[in-house]
Amino acid sequence: MQNESSIRRFDPAFPRHVAVIVVLSALLSAYPLLAYASAEVIRACIAGAAISVANVLAGYAAIEYSIHKSYTVFLKAVLGGMGVRMLAMLAALVALIKVFQFQTVPLVVSLMVFYTAFLVLEVLFMQKKLGNKSKG
């Protein structure tokens, strides 16, 4: 018989943390952006945040999918998935800048700020999951 932790595979805490970061960032940046930035800059900031959210949620899915599988599957899913996610983010950046003419600086700055915050969150999450895996 399976225990409850193996049945309830996906940990809802991680997406909640991502949502908290997005909401807090929106609240903290709302006034400066609305007061001083153009619509194009705001659109670029939102696009950068959206790309980062998609990236971190894909990483979360890869970790959750592979955490209870073999070491080889885990490495392929997490590290291989990281390469695929980086290429997808690069493709999205190029498309937004070259095809859709987004403002480059706010797009890249927004992407990097969210990427850095989410990377810390993802590493902490993976450390927690691997710690739980070794306990039982």
JOPE-V71638 format. One record per backbone hydrogen bond with DSSP energy under -1.0 kcal/mol. NH is the residue of the N-H (numbers start at 1). CO is the residue of the C=O. Records with the same first field share a line. If there is no record, write none. Layout:
NH = CO + CO
This chain:
7 = 3
8 = 4
9 = 7
16 = 12
17 = 13
18 = 14
19 = 15
20 = 16
21 = 17
22 = 18
23 = 19
24 = 20
25 = 21
26 = 22
27 = 23
28 = 24
29 = 25
30 = 26
33 = 29
34 = 30
35 = 31
36 = 32
37 = 33
42 = 38
43 = 39
44 = 40
45 = 41
46 = 42
47 = 43
48 = 44
49 = 45
50 = 46
51 = 47
52 = 48
53 = 49
54 = 50
55 = 51
56 = 52
57 = 53
58 = 54
59 = 55
60 = 56
61 = 57
62 = 58
63 = 59
64 = 60
65 = 61
66 = 62
67 = 63
69 = 66
74 = 70
75 = 71
76 = 72
77 = 73
78 = 74
79 = 75
80 = 75
82 = 78
83 = 79
84 = 80
85 = 81
86 = 82
87 = 83
88 = 84
89 = 85
90 = 86
91 = 87
92 = 88
93 = 89
94 = 90
95 = 91
96 = 92
97 = 93
98 = 94
99 = 95
100 = 95
102 = 96
107 = 103
108 = 104
109 = 105
110 = 106
111 = 107
112 = 108
113 = 109
114 = 110
115 = 111
116 = 112
117 = 113
118 = 114
119 = 115
120 = 116
121 = 117
122 = 118
123 = 119
124 = 120
125 = 121
126 = 122
127 = 123
128 = 124
129 = 125
130 = 126
131 = 127
132 = 128
133 = 129
134 = 130
136 = 132
